């Protein structure tokens, strides 16, 4: 099919682009040329502090225990072995247990290993405990599921442990605890958790304004409909929905619900981008103050932008509270502008790429093919057979092109292992 041919024809271009911009495809520490610049607010954790400030076995942290995994269990086959040469494994059991963990735990640990080497020359990450089935931990310990690790630095310098904990937070561990003077405890959500999906979405009950003047739930929107969005100039106007980057009406997801002083609120997943400002300025006054950040990084006291009145202008609303709420249905519509007004708030259509300009550029082929399809009678963008069984109209799950970009990005990240001092 035409779109398949174009993507295959220009696949090398996409890969080169992602190699050049790979650091934008993830939020963890990135090994670059030269010593990694320390992000702002890199404050070491203090003894007995944990991030986030919630219990480990809650939705806001690493989630509930799913049960102990023994070597003869079927679930044990889903665990992976970490053979990263840049990590020292204590392996006091002598059976390789300290290398066994879930894939998510392995990914976060490998990111942390890079950060440790960038932070302290000649020092490596050391793992003293990972998967375990000896019964020495609490009943619901995530060590029994390969979802937790206890870590130190290779030099065992306890003065470094507070910063090590902070680096673990930056690497993306779902719960980090400065548990003892001798180690840091880190854990992750289950690989099957609804909160570890690659997509960034809104709940199906969220509302958008169609060109007909009718408010519709996202679950009712069809491809080709014009919905309210923000143009590159900062003006509010309608834009076509050309795809759903993720769609699943039956999945339950954990959403960040951002509440404002006017009583208006919007919900979106943690790695979805929303436009905010530090100042109480209208976009017409200062468009440069507008920036897109992950929902999980939004802070109380900042301002979200609401399409007000005739829905042609935006006004800043002060954020007064942020809650984690589980809701059913996930939808991630993509408009030609790459933005969308959901429940009155201006948000990006993109997630998991922390630069909206790069994200919009990466999805340029989709906009190109969509435009071409409108002028070729025998080619229908919404036809069920438009690419290898994928139905842009009815398909459930992550869009194949979004999946392609993320998989290439993960490959780039996983192969970038050389430290440049």
Buried (B, 14 or more C-beta within 10 A) or exposed (E): BBBBEBBEEEEEEBBEBBBEBBBBBBBBBBBBEEEBEBEEEEEBBEEEBBBBEBEBBEBBBBBBBBEBBEEEEEBBEEBBEBEBEBBBBBBEEEEBBBBBBBBBBBBBBBBBBBBBBBBBEEBBBBBBBBBBBEEEBEEBBBBBBBBBBBBBBBEEEBEBBBBBBBBBBBBBBBBBBBBEEEBBBBBBBBBEBBBBBBBBBBBBBBBBBBEEEEEBBBBBBEBEBBBBBBEEEBBBBBBBBBBBBBBBEEBBBBBBBBBBEEEBBBBBBBBBBBBBBEEEBBBEEEBEBBEBBBBBBBEEEBBBBBBBEEBEBBBBBEBBEBEBEEBEBBBBBBBBBBBBBBBBBBBBBBBBBBBBEBBBBBBEBBBEBBEBBEEEEEBBBBBEEBBEEBEBBEBEBBBBBBBBBBEBBBBBBEEBEEBEE
